[in-house]
Every structure is written in structure tokens, then in C-alpha cells.
Amino acid sequence: MNSISFDNNRIIPSKVICIGRNYVEHIYELKNEIPASMVVFNKPNSAITDSLHVFTPDTRFEGEICFLMMDGKIAGIGFGLDLTKAEIQNHLKSKGLPWERAKGFDGSCVVGEFVTFDAPLESLRMTLHINGFLVQEATYDLMIYKPLCMIKEIESFMRFEDGDIIMSGTPKGVNTYHVGDTFIGKIFSGERLLVENAWVVKSYI
């Protein structure tokens, strides 16, 4: 089973629960419709990694604020990348089929270190820089569904296990990427840096 680092301890998440289409500008960016209800899908434990690879030329990155759950509550926070094989996802969407082949493949949940969450949810902000350029930025205010709303909805049909991760959705700015690119993801409370992680993209082969 794959593990993550939480305050320098190893934790094994049973699953990663992802919120899709949670930022309006990202929905428009991909020419999707605003959903009538929360879009929820899972990534398995085998998707979790601390390395960033290029899998296919159409693989896209999606930077996200991630929450670590303990005792049914948010205990930690980290930065994550939800990787998507875009061509496969578009085909599956056109057929009304599930997304697992495009979203749940091994290595598709790239996460860095999680730290204890000790800030107001309303103060959260994330940034993603690639090769020194700001490509994504998101704040709590821009989320359609806020974190506590996510937890309530998820708990209506699925139990949290300690160590489970919630990926809260991505803002506009998703794109493909290349071997050698440098990613730096940061989570802030206001102007205070909570956690920062960096990756250099590797080839999958």
C-alpha cells in the first residue's frame, strides 16, 4: 500500500476522494456545464505517489488544495496534482462512461508532504508555478463547494477512513507538461505559507 508523509509520519490512505468541476472558470475552460450537484470520484491507493511523471502527451496536470482526514475531520493540508489522460477522459465522457481509466491510473495522484491544519478554512489559497511562471491560483472564495460542504456530501454515501485524502478541485490553468519541467505548489493561509512542495517531471519509461 502506498503511503504519504503527515508531519514526518507515514500514513496510508485507503482512498483519495476527488471533487470535480469545483471552480467556475475551470468548468468554462474545458467547455463543461456547471453541474447541478457535486461531482465526486475516487482514486485508489495505487494512484498515490510523490513523483511526477509524463504518461502520455495528452496527460494534464490539475493543481489542488488537499485535505487529510482523521476522525472524520480535517487534520492536515497539502498540495496535490490530479493527473488526467485527457483523450481517454473525453472519450469516456462522450459515451457516458466512468472516468477511472483517465483519472485513477497508477501515479495519477501526486502529493507532497501534509502538515497539521491550523488555519481558518476561509483563508486558504494555493498557487502552482511551472518553470518559474504562475499557472494556477485558487482561493476558498472561488470554490463552488466549500470543504465542510464536501465532507457532508461525501459522508452521505461513503465512510472516511483515517488518512483519506480529499482533493478539492482545480482552478483554471490546466495544461499538458513535459519531462524536465519544474513544478512548485504552495498552500497559504492569507500570506502565511503553510506547505510547499516541488517536483521535477520524469519520464514514465
DOKOL-843448 format. One line per 10 residues: number of its first residue (from 1); their letters; for each residue x, y, z of N, C-alpha, C, O. Coordinates in steps of 0.02 Angstrom, whole numbers, padded with zeros to 5 digits, always signed. Layout:
N
NUM = a = X,Y,Z,X,Y,Z,X,Y,Z,X,Y,Z  ...
END
This chain:
205
1 = mnsisfdnnr = +00042,-00060,+00000,+00000,+00000,+00000,+00044,+00063,+00000,+00094,+00066,+00036  +00025,+00112,-00040,+00063,+00175,-00043,+00048,+00218,+00017,-00008,+00217,+00044  +00097,+00257,+00037,+00089,+00300,+00097,+00106,+00372,+00080,+00135,+00387,+00027  +00088,+00417,+00126,+00105,+00487,+00121,+00139,+00509,+00185,+00138,+00473,+00235  +00169,+00568,+00184,+00200,+00596,+00243,+00154,+00648,+00275,+00131,+00695,+00242  +00140,+00639,+00339,+00099,+00686,+00377,+00137,+00704,+00440,+00144,+00663,+00486  +00162,+00766,+00443,+00203,+00788,+00499,+00260,+00738,+00513,+00273,+00720,+00571  +00293,+00716,+00459,+00350,+00671,+00461,+00333,+00600,+00485,+00378,+00562,+00502  +00269,+00583,+00485,+00247,+00515,+00498,+00217,+00486,+00434,+00189,+00523,+00394  +00224,+00420,+00425,+00196,+00388,+00367,+00124,+00367,+00380,+00109,+00335,+00431
11 = iipskvicig = +00079,+00386,+00334,+00008,+00372,+00339,-00013,+00336,+00275,+00010,+00354,+00220  -00057,+00287,+00280,-00081,+00250,+00222,-00154,+00268,+00210,-00198,+00246,+00247  -00168,+00309,+00158,-00238,+00324,+00142,-00271,+00264,+00109,-00240,+00230,+00067  -00333,+00251,+00127,-00369,+00197,+00093,-00393,+00219,+00024,-00404,+00178,-00020  -00402,+00285,+00016,-00429,+00311,-00048,-00418,+00386,-00051,-00403,+00419,-00001  -00426,+00412,-00112,-00424,+00484,-00124,-00491,+00503,-00153,-00511,+00477,-00205  -00527,+00549,-00121,-00592,+00570,-00143,-00585,+00637,-00178,-00562,+00686,-00148  -00604,+00640,-00241,-00592,+00699,-00283,-00657,+00735,-00297,-00709,+00704,-00311  -00655,+00801,-00294,-00712,+00843,-00312,-00698,+00873,-00380,-00649,+00909,-00390  -00742,+00858,-00428,-00734,+00883,-00495,-00775,+00946,-00508,-00826,+00957,-00475
21 = rnyvehiyel = -00753,+00986,-00556,-00790,+01045,-00577,-00810,+01090,-00518,-00869,+01106,-00509  -00761,+01108,-00478,-00775,+01148,-00418,-00754,+01221,-00425,-00761,+01260,-00377  -00729,+01241,-00484,-00712,+01311,-00497,-00743,+01331,-00564,-00733,+01298,-00615  -00781,+01385,-00564,-00821,+01404,-00623,-00777,+01415,-00684,-00793,+01391,-00738  -00721,+01452,-00676,-00680,+01467,-00734,-00648,+01405,-00764,-00636,+01402,-00824  -00633,+01355,-00722,-00606,+01292,-00748,-00660,+01254,-00787,-00645,+01223,-00838  -00722,+01257,-00763,-00777,+01224,-00799,-00783,+01254,-00869,-00789,+01217,-00918  -00780,+01320,-00873,-00784,+01353,-00939,-00723,+01337,-00982,-00728,+01329,-01042  -00665,+01333,-00949,-00602,+01319,-00984,-00606,+01254,-01023,-00580,+01249,-01078  -00638,+01203,-00993,-00644,+01138,-01025,-00710,+01129,-01061,-00727,+01074,-01083
31 = kneipasmvv = -00748,+01184,-01067,-00811,+01184,-01104,-00861,+01133,-01075,-00896,+01099,-01112  -00862,+01129,-01009,-00910,+01086,-00974,-00969,+01127,-00949,-00967,+01189,-00948  -01021,+01093,-00928,-01078,+01126,-00897,-01068,+01129,-00821,-01037,+01084,-00792  -01094,+01182,-00790,-01093,+01185,-00717,-01139,+01131,-00691,-01198,+01130,-00708  -01114,+01086,-00649,-01155,+01030,-00626,-01211,+01052,-00579,-01203,+01100,-00542  -01266,+01015,-00580,-01321,+01029,-00535,-01307,+01006,-00464,-01338,+01031,-00417  -01261,+00959,-00457,-01241,+00935,-00391,-01166,+00920,-00392,-01135,+00921,-00445  -01139,+00906,-00334,-01067,+00896,-00327,-01043,+00836,-00368,-01074,+00782,-00365  -00989,+00844,-00405,-00958,+00789,-00442,-00905,+00758,-00398,-00858,+00791,-00376  -00913,+00693,-00384,-00867,+00658,-00339,-00842,+00595,-00374,-00882,+00557,-00402
41 = fnkpnsaitd = -00777,+00583,-00372,-00749,+00521,-00397,-00689,+00503,-00354,-00662,+00545,-00318  -00668,+00440,-00357,-00614,+00416,-00315,-00552,+00397,-00356,-00557,+00377,-00414  -00495,+00403,-00323,-00433,+00373,-00348,-00413,+00320,-00296,-00420,+00332,-00236  -00389,+00262,-00318,-00369,+00210,-00271,-00302,+00226,-00238,-00266,+00272,-00259  -00285,+00189,-00187,-00221,+00197,-00154,-00163,+00189,-00203,-00112,+00223,-00196  -00171,+00145,-00252,-00117,+00133,-00300,-00101,+00193,-00344,-00050,+00194,-00378  -00146,+00244,-00345,-00134,+00305,-00384,-00086,+00353,-00349,-00058,+00397,-00380  -00077,+00344,-00283,-00039,+00392,-00243,+00036,+00385,-00255,+00063,+00330,-00255  +00069,+00442,-00264,+00141,+00443,-00274,+00169,+00511,-00253,+00132,+00560,-00247  +00234,+00513,-00240,+00267,+00577,-00227,+00311,+00598,-00285,+00350,+00645,-00279
51 = slhvftpdtr = +00305,+00562,-00343,+00343,+00578,-00403,+00297,+00599,-00459,+00240,+00574,-00464  +00320,+00644,-00501,+00280,+00669,-00557,+00310,+00645,-00623,+00367,+00658,-00639  +00269,+00608,-00661,+00291,+00580,-00725,+00246,+00604,-00781,+00189,+00624,-00770  +00273,+00602,-00842,+00233,+00610,-00903,+00213,+00540,-00925,+00257,+00498,-00937  +00148,+00527,-00931,+00124,+00461,-00951,+00107,+00458,-01025,+00124,+00410,-01059  +00074,+00510,-01051,+00056,+00515,-01121,+00062,+00588,-01141,+00060,+00631,-01097  +00068,+00604,-01205,+00075,+00675,-01225,+00015,+00718,-01205,+00022,+00779,-01198  -00044,+00687,-01196,-00104,+00725,-01179,-00118,+00727,-01104,-00169,+00754,-01083  -00073,+00699,-01063,-00084,+00700,-00991,-00082,+00771,-00965,-00036,+00809,-00979  -00134,+00790,-00927,-00140,+00858,-00899,-00128,+00857,-00824,-00142,+00808,-00790
61 = fegeicflmm = -00101,+00912,-00799,-00096,+00923,-00726,-00155,+00964,-00702,-00182,+01005,-00739  -00175,+00953,-00640,-00226,+00993,-00607,-00204,+01004,-00535,-00208,+00958,-00494  -00181,+01064,-00518,-00160,+01080,-00451,-00219,+01087,-00404,-00269,+01118,-00422  -00213,+01060,-00342,-00269,+01061,-00297,-00248,+01068,-00224,-00195,+01045,-00203  -00291,+01102,-00185,-00285,+01101,-00112,-00311,+01034,-00088,-00367,+01013,-00106  -00271,+00999,-00048,-00290,+00932,-00025,-00297,+00931,+00052,-00258,+00963,+00087  -00346,+00895,+00075,-00359,+00889,+00146,-00349,+00817,+00169,-00370,+00770,+00134  -00317,+00808,+00226,-00307,+00742,+00256,-00357,+00733,+00313,-00363,+00776,+00357  -00394,+00678,+00311,-00448,+00667,+00359,-00427,+00620,+00415,-00395,+00569,+00404  -00445,+00639,+00477,-00435,+00597,+00536,-00497,+00606,+00580,-00519,+00662,+00593
71 = dgkiagigfg = -00525,+00550,+00604,-00584,+00553,+00647,-00641,+00592,+00615,-00678,+00626,+00649  -00646,+00588,+00549,-00700,+00621,+00514,-00692,+00696,+00507,-00738,+00731,+00486  -00632,+00722,+00523,-00620,+00794,+00521,-00556,+00808,+00482,-00514,+00764,+00474  -00549,+00871,+00460,-00487,+00891,+00426,-00431,+00896,+00478,-00435,+00936,+00525  -00379,+00856,+00469,-00322,+00857,+00514,-00259,+00887,+00482,-00217,+00916,+00516  -00253,+00879,+00416,-00193,+00902,+00383,-00209,+00933,+00316,-00265,+00926,+00289  -00160,+00968,+00289,-00168,+01001,+00224,-00105,+00991,+00183,-00050,+00989,+00210  -00114,+00986,+00117,-00057,+00978,+00073,-00075,+01000,+00002,-00132,+01017,-00012  -00026,+00999,-00040,-00036,+01017,-00111,-00034,+00953,-00152,+00009,+00909,-00140  -00079,+00947,-00199,-00081,+00887,-00241,-00092,+00903,-00314,-00117,+00957,-00332
81 = ldltkaeiqn = -00073,+00856,-00357,-00085,+00860,-00429,-00128,+00801,-00449,-00109,+00743,-00441  -00186,+00816,-00476,-00231,+00766,-00505,-00213,+00761,-00579,-00227,+00808,-00617  -00184,+00705,-00600,-00164,+00697,-00670,-00221,+00664,-00708,-00255,+00619,-00683  -00230,+00686,-00770,-00285,+00663,-00812,-00259,+00646,-00882,-00225,+00686,-00913  -00276,+00587,-00906,-00264,+00570,-00977,-00322,+00598,-01017,-00376,+00567,-01020  -00311,+00656,-01047,-00366,+00696,-01075,-00404,+00661,-01131,-00466,+00663,-01132  -00370,+00630,-01177,-00404,+00599,-01233,-00449,+00542,-01210,-00505,+00534,-01234  -00424,+00502,-01163,-00464,+00447,-01137,-00525,+00475,-01100,-00580,+00449,-01107  -00514,+00527,-01058,-00570,+00555,-01022,-00623,+00583,-01069,-00683,+00573,-01058  -00602,+00618,-01120,-00651,+00646,-01168,-00691,+00591,-01202,-00751,+00599,-01213
91 = hlkskglpwe = -00658,+00537,-01219,-00694,+00480,-01250,-00744,+00451,-01201,-00802,+00438,-01218  -00723,+00440,-01139,-00767,+00410,-01089,-00827,+00455,-01075,-00883,+00432,-01069  -00813,+00521,-01069,-00868,+00569,-01058,-00918,+00568,-01115,-00978,+00571,-01104  -00893,+00562,-01176,-00939,+00563,-01234,-00984,+00502,-01235,-01038,+00504,-01265  -00962,+00447,-01203,-01001,+00386,-01201,-01040,+00378,-01136,-01075,+00329,-01126  -01032,+00427,-01091,-01066,+00423,-01026,-01038,+00370,-00981,-01074,+00342,-00939  -00973,+00354,-00988,-00941,+00301,-00951,-00900,+00329,-00893,-00882,+00388,-00893  -00884,+00287,-00843,-00843,+00310,-00786,-00773,+00332,-00808,-00751,+00316,-00863  -00739,+00370,-00765,-00677,+00403,-00781,-00614,+00366,-00758,-00559,+00391,-00769  -00621,+00309,-00724,-00563,+00280,-00690,-00502,+00271,-00735,-00446,+00283,-00713
101 = rakgfdgscv = -00511,+00251,-00798,-00454,+00241,-00842,-00415,+00306,-00855,-00355,+00305,-00868  -00450,+00362,-00851,-00419,+00427,-00863,-00396,+00462,-00800,-00353,+00506,-00803  -00425,+00443,-00743,-00412,+00479,-00680,-00381,+00437,-00625,-00347,+00463,-00581  -00392,+00371,-00627,-00372,+00329,-00571,-00312,+00285,-00584,-00298,+00239,-00545  -00275,+00299,-00638,-00217,+00257,-00655,-00161,+00266,-00604,-00157,+00316,-00570  -00118,+00216,-00601,-00061,+00218,-00554,-00019,+00281,-00567,-00001,+00295,-00624  -00003,+00317,-00513,+00037,+00378,-00519,-00002,+00440,-00535,+00028,+00493,-00548  -00068,+00437,-00535,-00109,+00495,-00555,-00126,+00542,-00497,-00156,+00595,-00508  -00108,+00523,-00436,-00119,+00567,-00378,-00051,+00585,-00348,-00023,+00547,-00308  -00025,+00642,-00369,+00042,+00663,-00347,+00034,+00710,-00288,+00005,+00764,-00294
111 = vgefvtfdap = +00060,+00690,-00231,+00053,+00731,-00170,+00120,+00739,-00136,+00163,+00695,-00138  +00127,+00796,-00104,+00186,+00808,-00064,+00172,+00796,+00009,+00125,+00760,+00027  +00212,+00827,+00052,+00203,+00819,+00124,+00139,+00854,+00147,+00122,+00908,+00123  +00104,+00822,+00193,+00047,+00853,+00228,+00070,+00878,+00296,+00112,+00847,+00329  +00042,+00935,+00317,+00058,+00963,+00382,-00007,+00974,+00420,-00061,+00976,+00391  -00001,+00981,+00486,-00060,+00992,+00528,-00097,+01055,+00505,-00066,+01107,+00493  -00162,+01049,+00499,-00203,+01106,+00478,-00221,+01148,+00539,-00255,+01123,+00585  -00200,+01211,+00539,-00211,+01254,+00597,-00232,+01324,+00576,-00215,+01373,+00610  -00269,+01330,+00521,-00287,+01396,+00494,-00362,+01397,+00479,-00392,+01344,+00470  -00391,+01456,+00475,-00462,+01460,+00454,-00469,+01436,+00382,-00430,+01454,+00338
121 = leslrmtlhi = -00520,+01397,+00369,-00532,+01373,+00301,-00540,+01431,+00253,-00517,+01427,+00195  -00572,+01485,+00276,-00586,+01542,+00232,-00523,+01578,+00209,-00526,+01618,+00162  -00466,+01564,+00241,-00404,+01599,+00224,-00362,+01562,+00172,-00309,+01587,+00152  -00384,+01504,+00150,-00342,+01461,+00109,-00333,+01488,+00038,-00379,+01516,+00007  -00272,+01480,+00014,-00254,+01499,-00054,-00199,+01452,-00079,-00156,+01432,-00040  -00201,+01434,-00142,-00147,+01393,-00170,-00120,+01424,-00233,-00156,+01460,-00268  -00056,+01409,-00247,-00025,+01430,-00310,+00014,+01372,-00338,+00040,+01330,-00302  +00019,+01371,-00405,+00062,+01323,-00439,+00104,+01361,-00490,+00077,+01394,-00534  +00169,+01355,-00483,+00217,+01383,-00531,+00249,+01326,-00569,+00268,+01275,-00540  +00256,+01334,-00635,+00293,+01287,-00676,+00349,+01325,-00712,+00336,+01373,-00748
131 = ngflvqeaty = +00410,+01303,-00701,+00469,+01335,-00730,+00470,+01410,-00714,+00490,+01451,-00756  +00448,+01427,-00653,+00451,+01496,-00629,+00391,+01538,-00647,+00388,+01596,-00626  +00343,+01512,-00685,+00284,+01551,-00705,+00222,+01528,-00666,+00210,+01468,-00659  +00183,+01576,-00642,+00121,+01560,-00608,+00070,+01535,-00659,+00053,+01572,-00706  +00047,+01474,-00651,-00001,+01445,-00699,-00069,+01432,-00668,-00119,+01429,-00704  -00072,+01424,-00602,-00136,+01414,-00568,-00136,+01448,-00501,-00086,+01450,-00465  -00194,+01476,-00483,-00204,+01506,-00417,-00276,+01498,-00398,-00321,+01506,-00440  -00289,+01482,-00335,-00358,+01471,-00312,-00364,+01494,-00240,-00317,+01492,-00202  -00424,+01516,-00223,-00440,+01534,-00154,-00504,+01499,-00132,-00543,+01474,-00174  -00514,+01497,-00068,-00575,+01469,-00039,-00637,+01500,-00070,-00686,+01466,-00085
141 = dlmiykplcm = -00635,+01566,-00079,-00694,+01601,-00104,-00715,+01578,-00174,-00774,+01582,-00191  -00667,+01554,-00214,-00683,+01534,-00282,-00712,+01464,-00287,-00738,+01445,-00340  -00709,+01426,-00233,-00738,+01358,-00234,-00814,+01362,-00237,-00845,+01400,-00201  -00844,+01322,-00281,-00917,+01316,-00282,-00940,+01281,-00218,-00986,+01304,-00184  -00909,+01225,-00204,-00924,+01186,-00143,-00866,+01194,-00094,-00809,+01178,-00111  -00881,+01219,-00035,-00829,+01231,+00015,-00812,+01165,+00051,-00850,+01117,+00047  -00754,+01163,+00085,-00732,+01100,+00115,-00782,+01066,+00161,-00791,+01005,+00157  -00816,+01102,+00205,-00863,+01070,+00250,-00923,+01042,+00213,-00951,+00991,+00232  -00942,+01076,+00158,-00995,+01050,+00116,-00972,+00985,+00081,-01012,+00938,+00075  -00910,+00983,+00059,-00883,+00922,+00029,-00888,+00864,+00079,-00911,+00809,+00061
151 = ikeiesfmrf = -00866,+00876,+00140,-00865,+00822,+00190,-00936,+00797,+00203,-00947,+00736,+00207  -00983,+00841,+00210,-01052,+00822,+00223,-01080,+00779,+00166,-01113,+00729,+00177  -01067,+00800,+00104,-01092,+00764,+00046,-01059,+00695,+00041,-01093,+00645,+00028  -00994,+00692,+00050,-00959,+00627,+00046,-00985,+00579,+00100,-00997,+00521,+00086  -00994,+00605,+00161,-01018,+00563,+00216,-01089,+00538,+00206,-01111,+00492,+00240  -01126,+00569,+00159,-01194,+00547,+00147,-01197,+00479,+00112,-01249,+00446,+00111  -01140,+00457,+00084,-01140,+00392,+00050,-01076,+00352,+00058,-01073,+00296,+00034  -01025,+00379,+00092,-00961,+00344,+00096,-00927,+00363,+00162,-00928,+00421,+00182  -00898,+00313,+00195,-00864,+00325,+00259,-00792,+00346,+00248,-00757,+00319,+00204  -00769,+00394,+00287,-00698,+00413,+00288,-00660,+00364,+00332,-00682,+00346,+00386
161 = edgdiimsgt = -00602,+00342,+00307,-00554,+00307,+00348,-00498,+00356,+00366,-00484,+00402,+00328  -00468,+00347,+00424,-00413,+00391,+00444,-00359,+00390,+00391,-00337,+00336,+00369  -00337,+00449,+00370,-00285,+00455,+00320,-00310,+00467,+00250,-00271,+00479,+00204  -00376,+00462,+00240,-00404,+00476,+00174,-00391,+00548,+00154,-00387,+00593,+00196  -00385,+00558,+00088,-00370,+00624,+00061,-00430,+00649,+00021,-00461,+00611,-00016  -00446,+00713,+00030,-00494,+00747,-00014,-00455,+00794,-00059,-00418,+00837,-00035  -00463,+00786,-00125,-00436,+00834,-00174,-00494,+00879,-00192,-00545,+00856,-00219  -00487,+00944,-00179,-00545,+00990,-00178,-00562,+01022,-00245,-00604,+01066,-00248  -00529,+01000,-00299,-00544,+01029,-00364,-00489,+01076,-00387,-00448,+01099,-00348  -00488,+01089,-00452,-00435,+01129,-00482,-00463,+01193,-00513,-00518,+01192,-00540
171 = pkgvntyhvg = -00426,+01248,-00509,-00447,+01310,-00543,-00426,+01309,-00616,-00398,+01259,-00640  -00438,+01363,-00651,-00417,+01367,-00721,-00341,+01364,-00727,-00306,+01377,-00678  -00318,+01346,-00787,-00246,+01344,-00799,-00218,+01275,-00810,-00157,+01267,-00814  -00261,+01224,-00815,-00236,+01156,-00827,-00206,+01152,-00897,-00226,+01187,-00943  -00157,+01107,-00903,-00123,+01101,-00968,-00081,+01037,-00968,-00076,+01003,-00917  -00051,+01022,-01025,-00003,+00967,-01028,+00065,+00993,-01003,+00073,+01052,-00990  +00113,+00948,-00997,+00178,+00965,-00970,+00231,+00919,-00999,+00214,+00873,-01038  +00294,+00930,-00981,+00349,+00895,-01015,+00401,+00872,-00966,+00408,+00899,-00911  +00438,+00821,-00986,+00495,+00797,-00947,+00543,+00855,-00934,+00561,+00892,-00980  +00565,+00862,-00872,+00611,+00915,-00853,+00579,+00977,-00825,+00613,+01019,-00796
181 = dtfigkifsg = +00513,+00984,-00834,+00477,+01042,-00805,+00483,+01040,-00728,+00484,+00986,-00698  +00487,+01099,-00698,+00491,+01105,-00625,+00425,+01133,-00599,+00405,+01188,-00618  +00392,+01096,-00556,+00329,+01116,-00525,+00342,+01136,-00453,+00377,+01101,-00416  +00313,+01192,-00432,+00314,+01212,-00362,+00243,+01229,-00341,+00214,+01277,-00365  +00216,+01189,-00295,+00149,+01201,-00269,+00151,+01225,-00198,+00188,+01199,-00156  +00111,+01277,-00183,+00111,+01306,-00116,+00039,+01315,-00092,-00007,+01329,-00131  +00030,+01305,-00026,-00034,+01320,+00007,-00021,+01374,+00059,+00025,+01369,+00099  -00063,+01425,+00058,-00057,+01482,+00104,-00120,+01488,+00147,-00174,+01467,+00128  -00111,+01517,+00206,-00166,+01546,+00245,-00155,+01621,+00243,-00112,+01648,+00278  -00195,+01656,+00202,-00180,+01726,+00189,-00112,+01732,+00156,-00102,+01704,+00102
191 = erllvenawv = -00066,+01766,+00188,+00002,+01772,+00162,+00051,+01723,+00195,+00109,+01721,+00177  +00027,+01684,+00244,+00070,+01637,+00280,+00075,+01572,+00242,+00025,+01540,+00227  +00136,+01551,+00226,+00148,+01489,+00191,+00138,+01430,+00239,+00170,+01427,+00291  +00093,+01384,+00220,+00080,+01325,+00262,+00123,+01266,+00240,+00151,+01230,+00281  +00127,+01255,+00174,+00164,+01198,+00149,+00185,+01212,+00076,+00148,+01245,+00039  +00243,+01187,+00058,+00269,+01195,-00010,+00300,+01130,-00032,+00336,+01097,+00006  +00287,+01112,-00095,+00318,+01052,-00123,+00341,+01065,-00194,+00311,+01104,-00231  +00394,+01031,-00213,+00423,+01041,-00280,+00435,+00973,-00313,+00453,+00924,-00280  +00425,+00971,-00378,+00437,+00910,-00418,+00472,+00929,-00483,+00459,+00982,-00512  +00516,+00886,-00506,+00543,+00890,-00573,+00514,+00831,-00612,+00520,+00774,-00590
201 = vksyi = +00484,+00845,-00669,+00448,+00794,-00706,+00496,+00743,-00736,+00547,+00760,-00766  +00478,+00680,-00727,+00518,+00624,-00752,+00479,+00588,-00807,+00418,+00594,-00812  +00516,+00552,-00848,+00484,+00509,-00898,+00457,+00447,-00865,+00489,+00420,-00819  +00400,+00422,-00887,+00370,+00362,-00859,+00408,+00300,-00881,+00409,+00250,-00846  +00440,+00303,-00938,+00476,+00245,-00964,+00548,+00244,-00939,+00586,+00199,-00955
END
